[in-house]
Amino acid sequence: MSQSSYIADLLFPNVTATPIDINKRYPPRVLPAGSWVSRFAPSPTGFMHIGGIYAAFIARTLCHQSGGIFFLRIEDTDKKREVPNGIAGIVESLSALDLMPDEGIVQANPTPVEQGQYGPYIQSQRVHIYETFAKDLVARGLAYPCFCSEDDLQKMRQQQEADKVKPGYYGHWAKHRNITKQEIETHLAHGASFVIRLRAPDPSHDKINIIDVIRGELQMPANDQDVVLLKSDHLPTYHFAHAVDDSLMHTNLVIRGDEWMASLPLHVQLFQLLNQPVPHFGHVAPIAKQEGSSRRKLSKRKDPEAAVTFYSEHGYPVQALLEYLLNFANSDFEEWRVAHPFAPLTEFKLRTEQMGVSNALFDLQKLNDVSRNFIARMSAAEVYECVVAWAEHYQPGLVQLLRSDKSYSVGMFGIERSGQKPRKDLAHWSQVEALYNYFFDSLFEELVLAEDDMPPLSADKLSAILNGCIQSLEHLQDKESWLEYLRQFGESIGFARNTKTYKKQPDQYEGQFGDLMMVMRIALTKRRTTPDLYELISLMGVDRVKERLQNAIRFGLAVRHS
């Protein structure tokens, strides 16, 4: 037995399996040629960041375009930072955004549920697998135990800083790189804890050449650091675990943030040492935010829109948010959407070579514009169902109002929804109550007029206008007849038929037709801006409209301006 094999048995006495044994349990996938297999592999250490969702969305889209597989793996080896219900938060975020995986963790409550033949998909349940591969690397002389204490490592860092050399555990700085079996036996006999480190090439002047599917050809210095593979609790580091798991799960595409580019040489090296194909990598530019004259990464601490829950709580339609992210991914998506206004997103061909390498700038106003356009393409019935589904979680009082008369509520959302220029007032469902409150009598009664809401007319003139508006309700057979009646009525009490006439001789009139209509609009809605007044009145019905106009005469507008 070689010394390396002896050391491997000494460190891992209970590991009897070999990488060959493990690989037999993970056979090659049977998929069409050219299929991508990719994953989303978050840590359950905090809330879901929109940047992570962006990368997951890209990976999932590319997989499904190619007839491949997208899976969810939970990388939970950092137990100190893990948060309660962290896995549930990940699964719920993907579910809320219609990004559920084909394999992996597909349910989290009350306990995680897996789907697929390449699990376990939770890394803390795969420790025996990592130990098997770590033992094999030790046996092949490619890894070794390190018994350095934190104090040892701190002293090394201080000396490197003083000597002004590259920091890290490598070359002659690697204290236990050439440790003997006798020294290992002594440490173990004293109960010393150890980590397993990679034995990187030293010295190394090699370069790695790799094609990034987003950034093109990359050349970087090869890794020369003896990084930790297994920690003292035998949990793997991210670097080692992802290489082992992606190999066994036959991942051939890794989409991730560009903060991982510095680790690319190490990761390529690990796949090679494991005798596994190196997957294709694509490093996505992080989502940024403008702050003054500079840009910074979207921050979990500073920016509420960094959290996926922000979009659920505000009620952004899922597809609208995904459309916004596609604008980040491929700049020609917006042009495609204009040409295909009603096509599903799956018909857009996402291309990695068209993805930008500079930070995508998050703009909430742009998102709102995308969302308004998306909602404008929806039918009134679809809007109703979406608002009710959202409000059940966030505004139960609104649900009761909407369901009290479904036909009326659907009609409310249908005003100005057809035609070449559909209404675009809604960006997200949390705006519904504020924008549509006047349609509901109980909410309308709570609204308060501002002093300067009404045109500056006398109380008598306001009453005359409102009485004329009540009379106009007898002429609602068609819009033009109704408007003509009101124009003639307006002229009879001193209002010009239109703005052009009023501007020619302003001293001859009380105001113009728009002023008269504004009085009616405010009396019915207590606001100056609303959808088409004729459609609004037709939906509200004569009885409700008449009652509001009469109340405006009796209790409100005339008294306020007397």
C-alpha positions as CSV (number, residue, x, y, z in Angstrom):
1,M,0.0,0.0,0.0
2,S,1.3,3.4,-0.9
3,Q,1.8,6.1,1.7
4,S,-1.0,8.2,0.2
5,S,-3.4,5.2,0.4
6,Y,-2.3,4.5,3.9
7,I,-3.0,8.2,4.9
8,A,-6.4,8.1,3.1
9,D,-7.4,5.0,5.2
10,L,-6.1,6.6,8.3
11,L,-8.2,9.8,7.8
12,F,-11.4,8.0,6.5
13,P,-11.5,4.6,8.2
14,N,-15.3,4.3,7.7
15,V,-15.3,5.2,4.0
16,T,-15.3,2.0,2.0
17,A,-17.0,3.1,-1.2
18,T,-15.0,4.4,-4.2
19,P,-15.8,7.1,-6.8
20,I,-16.6,4.2,-9.2
21,D,-19.2,2.9,-6.8
22,I,-20.8,6.4,-6.5
23,N,-20.8,7.1,-10.2
24,K,-22.7,3.9,-10.9
25,R,-25.6,5.4,-8.9
26,Y,-25.6,8.5,-11.2
27,P,-25.8,7.2,-14.8
28,P,-25.6,9.5,-17.8
29,R,-28.8,11.3,-18.6
30,V,-30.7,10.3,-21.7
31,L,-31.6,13.6,-23.4
32,P,-31.6,15.0,-26.9
33,A,-28.3,16.1,-28.4
34,G,-27.4,19.6,-27.5
35,S,-29.6,19.7,-24.4
36,W,-28.5,21.8,-21.4
37,V,-28.6,20.5,-17.9
38,S,-28.3,23.3,-15.4
39,R,-29.2,24.1,-11.8
40,F,-30.1,26.8,-9.3
41,A,-28.0,26.1,-6.2
42,P,-28.7,28.7,-3.5
43,S,-27.8,28.6,0.2
44,P,-30.6,28.9,2.7
45,T,-28.9,31.8,4.5
46,G,-31.3,34.6,3.9
47,F,-34.0,36.0,1.7
48,M,-34.0,35.3,-2.0
49,H,-32.3,38.1,-4.0
50,I,-33.7,39.1,-7.4
51,G,-30.1,38.6,-8.8
52,G,-30.3,35.0,-7.9
53,I,-33.7,34.6,-9.5
54,Y,-32.3,36.4,-12.6
55,A,-29.6,33.8,-13.0
56,A,-32.0,30.9,-12.3
57,F,-34.4,32.3,-14.9
58,I,-31.7,32.4,-17.5
59,A,-30.6,28.9,-16.7
60,R,-34.1,27.5,-16.7
61,T,-35.0,29.2,-20.0
62,L,-31.8,27.9,-21.7
63,C,-32.5,24.3,-20.5
64,H,-36.1,24.3,-21.6
65,Q,-35.3,25.9,-25.0
66,S,-32.9,22.9,-25.6
67,G,-35.1,20.2,-24.3
68,G,-32.9,19.8,-21.2
69,I,-33.3,19.7,-17.4
70,F,-33.3,22.4,-14.8
71,F,-33.0,21.3,-11.2
72,L,-32.8,22.9,-7.7
73,R,-30.0,21.9,-5.4
74,I,-29.8,23.3,-1.9
75,E,-26.2,24.1,-0.8
76,D,-26.6,24.1,3.0
77,T,-23.1,23.4,4.1
78,D,-22.7,26.7,5.9
79,K,-24.7,25.8,8.9
80,K,-23.6,28.8,10.9
81,R,-25.4,31.2,8.5
82,E,-28.4,29.1,7.8
83,V,-31.8,30.7,8.6
84,P,-35.0,29.1,9.8
85,N,-37.3,28.1,7.0
86,G,-34.5,29.0,4.5
87,I,-35.3,26.1,2.1
88,A,-39.0,26.9,2.3
89,G,-38.3,30.5,1.3
90,I,-36.3,29.4,-1.7
91,V,-39.0,27.0,-3.0
92,E,-41.8,29.5,-2.3
93,S,-39.9,32.2,-4.2
94,L,-39.4,29.9,-7.3
95,S,-43.1,28.8,-7.1
96,A,-44.3,32.4,-6.9
97,L,-42.4,33.3,-10.0
98,D,-43.4,30.2,-12.0
99,L,-39.8,29.0,-12.0
100,M,-40.2,25.6,-10.4
101,P,-37.5,23.1,-11.3
102,D,-37.9,19.8,-13.2
103,E,-35.9,18.0,-10.6
104,G,-34.6,18.6,-7.1
105,I,-36.5,20.1,-4.1
106,V,-40.0,20.7,-5.3
107,Q,-41.7,21.2,-2.0
108,A,-40.4,22.4,1.4
109,N,-43.3,22.3,3.9
110,P,-43.6,20.5,6.2
111,T,-40.4,18.7,5.1
112,P,-38.4,18.9,1.8
113,V,-39.7,16.7,-1.0
114,E,-37.4,15.7,-3.8
115,Q,-38.2,14.8,-7.4
116,G,-35.6,13.2,-9.7
117,Q,-33.1,10.3,-9.8
118,Y,-29.9,12.2,-9.0
119,G,-30.4,13.1,-5.4
120,P,-30.2,13.8,-2.5
121,Y,-30.5,17.4,-3.7
122,I,-29.6,18.8,-0.3
123,Q,-25.8,18.9,0.2
124,S,-25.8,18.2,4.0
125,Q,-27.4,14.8,3.1
126,R,-24.5,14.0,0.8
127,V,-21.6,14.1,3.2
128,H,-20.7,10.4,2.6
129,I,-20.3,11.2,-1.1
130,Y,-17.9,14.1,-0.5
131,E,-15.9,12.0,1.9
132,T,-15.6,9.3,-0.7
133,F,-14.2,11.7,-3.3
134,A,-12.0,13.4,-0.8
135,K,-10.5,10.1,0.3
136,D,-9.8,9.2,-3.3
137,L,-8.0,12.5,-3.9
138,V,-5.8,11.9,-0.8
139,A,-5.1,8.3,-1.9
140,R,-3.9,9.7,-5.3
141,G,-1.7,12.3,-3.6
142,L,-3.9,15.2,-4.8
143,A,-5.1,16.3,-1.3
144,Y,-3.8,16.1,2.2
145,P,-4.8,16.8,5.8
146,C,-4.0,20.2,7.4
147,F,-3.9,20.5,11.2
148,C,-3.3,24.3,11.3
149,S,-5.1,26.2,13.9
150,E,-6.7,29.5,13.3
151,D,-3.8,31.1,15.2
152,D,-1.4,29.4,12.8
153,L,-3.3,30.8,9.8
154,Q,-3.4,34.3,11.2
155,K,0.3,34.4,11.8
156,M,0.9,33.2,8.2
157,R,-1.3,36.0,6.9
158,Q,0.5,38.6,9.0
159,Q,3.9,37.4,7.7
160,Q,2.7,37.4,4.1
161,E,1.5,40.9,4.6
162,A,4.8,42.0,6.1
163,D,6.7,40.3,3.2
164,K,4.3,41.9,0.7
165,V,3.7,38.6,-1.1
166,K,0.5,37.0,-2.4
167,P,-1.7,35.9,0.5
168,G,-3.0,32.4,0.8
169,Y,-2.1,28.8,1.7
170,Y,0.3,27.6,-1.1
171,G,3.8,26.5,-1.9
172,H,6.2,26.8,1.0
173,W,3.5,28.6,3.0
174,A,1.5,25.4,3.1
175,K,2.8,24.1,6.4
176,H,1.3,20.6,6.2
177,R,1.6,20.1,2.4
178,N,4.4,17.5,2.9
179,I,3.2,16.1,6.2
180,T,4.3,12.6,7.0
181,K,2.2,9.7,8.0
182,Q,3.9,9.6,11.4
183,E,3.0,13.3,12.0
184,I,-0.5,12.6,11.0
185,E,-0.7,9.6,13.4
186,T,0.6,11.8,16.2
187,H,-2.0,14.6,15.5
188,L,-4.8,12.1,15.4
189,A,-3.7,10.4,18.6
190,H,-4.0,13.7,20.3
191,G,-7.5,14.2,18.9
192,A,-6.5,17.1,16.7
193,S,-9.1,18.3,14.2
194,F,-8.1,18.6,10.6
195,V,-9.3,19.9,7.2
196,I,-8.6,18.3,3.8
197,R,-6.8,20.6,1.4
198,L,-6.2,20.4,-2.3
199,R,-2.6,19.9,-3.3
200,A,-2.4,22.5,-6.1
201,P,0.5,22.4,-8.6
202,D,3.5,24.3,-7.3
203,P,5.1,26.2,-8.8
204,S,2.5,26.9,-11.4
205,H,2.8,29.3,-14.4
206,D,0.0,27.6,-16.3
207,K,-3.0,29.4,-17.8
208,I,-6.4,28.1,-18.3
209,N,-8.3,28.8,-21.5
210,I,-12.1,28.4,-21.4
211,I,-15.0,29.6,-23.4
212,D,-17.6,31.5,-21.3
213,V,-21.0,31.2,-23.0
214,I,-21.7,34.9,-22.2
215,R,-18.2,36.5,-22.2
216,G,-16.5,34.5,-24.9
217,E,-12.9,33.2,-24.6
218,L,-11.2,33.7,-21.3
219,Q,-7.6,33.1,-20.3
220,M,-6.7,33.2,-16.6
221,P,-3.8,32.0,-14.4
222,A,-4.3,28.4,-13.1
223,N,-5.0,27.9,-9.5
224,D,-2.0,27.5,-7.1
225,Q,-3.9,27.7,-3.8
226,D,-4.2,24.7,-1.5
227,V,-7.8,25.4,-0.8
228,V,-9.9,23.6,1.8
229,L,-12.1,20.8,0.3
230,L,-13.5,19.4,3.5
231,K,-13.9,21.4,6.7
232,S,-13.1,20.0,10.1
233,D,-16.8,18.8,10.5
234,H,-16.4,17.0,7.2
235,L,-18.8,19.3,5.5
236,P,-17.5,20.3,2.1
237,T,-16.7,23.8,1.0
238,Y,-18.7,25.3,-1.8
239,H,-15.9,24.8,-4.2
240,F,-15.5,21.0,-3.7
241,A,-19.2,20.2,-3.2
242,H,-20.4,21.9,-6.4
243,A,-17.7,20.2,-8.5
244,V,-18.7,16.7,-7.1
245,D,-22.4,17.4,-7.4
246,D,-22.3,18.9,-10.8
247,S,-20.2,16.0,-12.0
248,L,-22.6,13.3,-10.6
249,M,-25.8,15.2,-11.7
250,H,-24.3,15.6,-15.2
251,T,-24.6,19.4,-15.2
252,N,-23.2,20.7,-18.4
253,L,-24.1,24.4,-18.0
254,V,-23.4,26.6,-15.0
255,I,-25.0,30.1,-15.0
256,R,-23.9,32.2,-12.1
257,G,-23.0,35.8,-11.1
258,D,-19.7,37.2,-12.2
259,E,-18.4,37.4,-8.6
260,W,-17.5,33.7,-9.1
261,M,-15.2,34.4,-12.1
262,A,-12.2,34.7,-9.8
263,S,-12.9,31.1,-8.6
264,L,-13.1,29.7,-12.2
265,P,-9.5,28.5,-12.4
266,L,-10.0,26.5,-9.2
267,H,-13.3,25.0,-10.3
268,V,-11.9,24.0,-13.7
269,Q,-9.0,22.4,-11.8
270,L,-11.3,20.4,-9.5
271,F,-13.3,19.0,-12.4
272,Q,-10.1,17.9,-14.1
273,L,-8.8,16.3,-10.9
274,L,-12.1,14.4,-10.4
275,N,-11.6,13.1,-14.0
276,Q,-14.9,14.7,-15.0
277,P,-15.9,16.9,-18.0
278,V,-15.7,20.6,-17.3
279,P,-19.2,22.1,-17.7
280,H,-19.8,25.2,-19.8
281,F,-19.9,28.4,-17.6
282,G,-21.7,31.6,-18.1
283,H,-21.0,34.5,-15.8
284,V,-23.9,36.9,-15.6
285,A,-23.3,40.6,-14.9
286,P,-24.9,41.6,-11.5
287,I,-28.0,43.8,-11.3
288,A,-27.0,47.3,-10.3
289,K,-28.6,50.5,-9.2
290,Q,-27.8,54.1,-10.0
291,E,-26.8,56.1,-7.0
292,G,-25.8,59.6,-7.9
293,S,-23.2,59.5,-10.7
294,S,-22.2,56.0,-10.0
295,R,-23.6,52.5,-10.0
296,R,-23.5,49.9,-7.3
297,K,-24.8,46.3,-6.9
298,L,-28.4,46.0,-5.8
299,S,-28.1,45.6,-2.1
300,K,-30.0,43.4,0.4
301,R,-29.5,46.0,3.0
302,K,-30.3,49.2,1.1
303,D,-32.8,48.2,-1.6
304,P,-36.2,46.7,-0.8
305,E,-36.6,45.7,-4.5
306,A,-33.6,43.3,-4.0
307,A,-35.9,40.9,-2.2
308,V,-38.1,38.6,-4.3
309,T,-40.9,39.2,-1.7
310,F,-41.0,42.8,-2.7
311,Y,-42.7,41.8,-6.0
312,S,-45.1,39.5,-4.4
313,E,-46.2,42.0,-1.8
314,H,-46.7,44.7,-4.3
315,G,-48.5,42.4,-6.7
316,Y,-46.4,42.6,-9.8
317,P,-47.7,40.0,-12.4
318,V,-45.1,37.3,-12.6
319,Q,-44.9,37.4,-16.3
320,A,-44.3,41.1,-16.3
321,L,-41.4,40.7,-13.9
322,L,-39.9,38.0,-16.1
323,E,-40.4,40.2,-19.2
324,Y,-38.4,42.9,-17.4
325,L,-35.6,40.4,-16.6
326,L,-35.6,39.3,-20.3
327,N,-34.9,43.0,-21.2
328,F,-31.7,42.6,-19.1
329,A,-30.7,39.4,-20.7
330,N,-31.2,40.3,-24.4
331,S,-31.5,43.9,-25.5
332,D,-33.6,42.9,-28.5
333,F,-36.4,41.4,-26.4
334,E,-38.3,44.7,-26.3
335,E,-38.3,44.9,-30.0
336,W,-39.5,41.3,-30.2
337,R,-42.3,42.1,-27.8
338,V,-43.5,45.0,-29.9
339,A,-43.7,42.7,-32.9
340,H,-45.3,39.9,-30.9
341,P,-47.5,41.6,-28.3
342,F,-49.5,38.6,-27.3
343,A,-46.9,35.8,-27.8
344,P,-45.9,33.7,-24.7
345,L,-42.4,34.3,-23.4
346,T,-41.4,30.8,-24.4
347,E,-41.5,31.8,-28.0
348,F,-38.6,34.3,-27.5
349,K,-35.2,32.6,-28.2
350,L,-32.8,33.6,-25.5
351,R,-29.2,33.8,-26.7
352,T,-26.2,33.9,-24.4
353,E,-24.0,35.5,-27.0
354,Q,-26.4,38.5,-26.9
355,M,-26.1,39.0,-23.2
356,G,-24.3,42.0,-21.9
357,V,-21.2,41.8,-19.8
358,S,-21.7,45.1,-17.9
359,N,-24.0,45.6,-15.0
360,A,-27.8,45.6,-15.8
361,L,-29.2,48.8,-14.3
362,F,-32.4,48.2,-12.3
363,D,-35.0,50.9,-12.9
364,L,-38.2,50.6,-11.0
365,Q,-39.9,53.0,-13.3
366,K,-39.0,50.8,-16.3
367,L,-40.3,47.8,-14.5
368,N,-43.6,49.7,-13.9
369,D,-43.8,50.6,-17.6
370,V,-43.2,47.0,-18.6
371,S,-45.8,45.8,-16.1
372,R,-48.4,48.4,-17.3
373,N,-48.0,47.3,-20.8
374,F,-48.4,43.7,-19.8
375,I,-51.5,44.3,-17.7
376,A,-52.9,46.3,-20.6
377,R,-52.8,43.2,-22.7
378,M,-54.8,41.2,-20.2
379,S,-58.6,40.8,-20.4
380,A,-60.7,42.3,-17.6
381,A,-61.6,38.8,-16.4
382,E,-57.9,37.9,-16.1
383,V,-57.2,41.1,-14.2
384,Y,-60.0,40.4,-11.8
385,E,-58.8,36.8,-11.1
386,C,-55.2,38.0,-10.6
387,V,-56.2,40.8,-8.3
388,V,-58.5,38.5,-6.2
389,A,-55.7,35.9,-5.9
390,W,-53.2,38.5,-4.8
391,A,-55.6,40.3,-2.4
392,E,-56.5,37.0,-0.6
393,H,-53.0,37.1,0.8
394,Y,-52.4,40.9,1.2
395,Q,-55.8,42.8,1.2
396,P,-58.7,40.5,2.3
397,G,-61.0,43.5,2.6
398,L,-60.6,44.2,-1.1
399,V,-61.4,40.6,-1.9
400,Q,-64.8,41.0,-0.2
401,L,-65.6,44.2,-2.3
402,L,-64.5,42.6,-5.6
403,R,-66.5,39.4,-5.0
404,S,-69.6,41.2,-3.7
405,D,-70.5,41.8,-7.4
406,K,-68.1,40.0,-9.7
407,S,-69.8,41.3,-12.9
408,Y,-69.5,44.9,-11.7
409,S,-65.8,44.4,-10.7
410,V,-64.9,42.8,-14.0
411,G,-66.7,45.6,-15.8
412,M,-64.7,48.1,-13.8
413,F,-61.4,46.6,-15.0
414,G,-62.8,46.5,-18.5
415,I,-63.2,50.2,-18.9
416,E,-60.9,51.5,-21.7
417,R,-59.3,48.1,-22.0
418,S,-60.1,47.5,-25.7
419,G,-58.9,49.5,-28.7
420,Q,-55.5,50.5,-30.0
421,K,-54.7,52.5,-26.9
422,P,-55.8,50.4,-23.9
423,R,-55.8,51.9,-20.5
424,K,-52.4,51.6,-18.7
425,D,-53.0,52.9,-15.1
426,L,-52.1,49.7,-13.3
427,A,-48.5,48.6,-12.7
428,H,-49.2,46.2,-9.8
429,W,-52.2,44.9,-7.9
430,S,-51.5,46.9,-4.7
431,Q,-52.6,50.0,-6.7
432,V,-56.1,48.7,-7.3
433,E,-57.8,50.0,-4.1
434,A,-56.3,53.5,-4.5
435,L,-57.1,53.7,-8.2
436,Y,-60.6,52.1,-8.1
437,N,-61.9,53.0,-4.7
438,Y,-64.6,55.4,-6.0
439,F,-66.3,52.5,-7.7
440,F,-67.3,51.1,-4.3
441,D,-69.8,53.1,-2.3
442,S,-68.2,52.2,1.1
443,L,-64.8,53.4,0.0
444,F,-66.2,56.4,-1.9
445,E,-67.8,57.7,1.3
446,E,-64.4,57.8,3.0
447,L,-62.8,59.9,0.2
448,V,-62.2,63.6,1.0
449,L,-62.2,66.5,-1.5
450,A,-59.3,68.9,-1.5
451,E,-60.2,72.6,-1.4
452,D,-58.9,73.3,-4.8
453,D,-60.3,70.2,-6.5
454,M,-63.4,71.9,-8.0
455,P,-63.3,74.6,-10.8
456,P,-63.7,78.1,-9.2
457,L,-67.4,78.4,-9.7
458,S,-70.1,79.7,-7.4
459,A,-72.3,77.4,-5.3
460,D,-75.3,78.3,-7.5
461,K,-73.4,77.5,-10.7
462,L,-72.2,74.1,-9.3
463,S,-75.7,73.2,-8.3
464,A,-77.0,74.1,-11.8
465,I,-74.3,72.0,-13.4
466,L,-75.0,69.0,-11.2
467,N,-78.8,69.3,-11.8
468,G,-78.1,69.4,-15.6
469,C,-75.9,66.3,-15.3
470,I,-78.7,64.5,-13.5
471,Q,-81.1,65.4,-16.4
472,S,-78.5,64.1,-18.9
473,L,-78.9,60.6,-17.5
474,E,-82.0,60.3,-19.6
475,H,-79.9,60.6,-22.7
476,L,-77.5,57.7,-22.1
477,Q,-78.6,55.6,-25.1
478,D,-75.4,56.4,-26.9
479,K,-72.3,58.4,-26.0
480,E,-72.6,61.1,-28.7
481,S,-76.2,61.9,-27.9
482,W,-75.3,62.2,-24.2
483,L,-72.3,64.5,-24.9
484,E,-74.3,66.7,-27.3
485,Y,-77.1,67.1,-24.7
486,L,-74.4,68.2,-22.2
487,R,-72.8,70.6,-24.6
488,Q,-76.1,72.3,-25.3
489,F,-76.9,72.4,-21.6
490,G,-73.5,73.9,-20.9
491,E,-74.1,76.6,-23.5
492,S,-77.5,77.4,-21.9
493,I,-75.8,78.3,-18.6
494,G,-72.8,80.1,-20.1
495,F,-70.2,77.5,-21.0
496,A,-68.4,77.4,-24.3
497,R,-68.8,74.2,-26.4
498,N,-65.1,73.6,-26.6
499,T,-61.7,75.0,-25.6
500,K,-61.1,76.7,-28.9
501,T,-64.3,78.7,-28.6
502,Y,-63.5,79.6,-25.0
503,K,-60.0,80.8,-25.8
504,K,-61.3,83.2,-28.5
505,Q,-63.6,85.1,-26.0
506,P,-62.9,83.9,-22.5
507,D,-64.6,86.9,-21.0
508,Q,-67.9,85.9,-22.5
509,Y,-68.1,82.5,-20.8
510,E,-68.2,81.0,-17.3
511,G,-65.8,78.4,-18.6
512,Q,-65.6,75.7,-21.2
513,F,-67.2,72.3,-21.7
514,G,-64.3,70.5,-20.0
515,D,-65.0,72.5,-16.8
516,L,-68.6,71.3,-16.7
517,M,-67.5,67.7,-17.2
518,M,-64.9,68.1,-14.5
519,V,-67.6,69.1,-12.0
520,M,-69.5,65.9,-12.9
521,R,-66.4,63.8,-12.7
522,I,-65.4,65.0,-9.3
523,A,-68.9,64.7,-7.9
524,L,-69.0,61.0,-9.0
525,T,-65.4,60.0,-8.1
526,K,-63.9,62.8,-5.9
527,R,-60.9,63.0,-8.2
528,R,-59.9,65.0,-11.3
529,T,-58.6,62.1,-13.4
530,T,-60.6,59.0,-14.2
531,P,-61.2,56.7,-17.2
532,D,-63.9,57.6,-19.8
533,L,-66.8,59.2,-18.0
534,Y,-69.5,57.7,-20.2
535,E,-68.2,54.2,-19.7
536,L,-67.8,54.9,-16.0
537,I,-71.5,56.1,-15.7
538,S,-72.7,53.2,-17.8
539,L,-71.1,50.7,-15.4
540,M,-72.1,52.5,-12.2
541,G,-75.7,52.6,-13.3
542,V,-78.2,55.5,-13.3
543,D,-79.4,55.0,-9.7
544,R,-75.9,55.1,-8.2
545,V,-74.8,58.1,-10.4
546,K,-78.0,60.0,-9.6
547,E,-77.6,59.4,-5.9
548,R,-74.0,60.7,-5.9
549,L,-74.9,63.8,-7.9
550,Q,-77.8,64.5,-5.6
551,N,-75.6,64.1,-2.5
552,A,-73.0,66.4,-4.0
553,I,-75.7,69.1,-4.3
554,R,-77.2,68.4,-0.9
555,F,-74.1,67.8,1.2
556,G,-70.8,68.6,-0.5
557,L,-69.8,70.6,-3.4
558,A,-72.3,73.5,-3.3
559,V,-71.8,74.0,0.5
560,R,-68.0,73.8,0.2
561,H,-67.9,76.6,-2.3
562,S,-70.7,78.9,-1.0
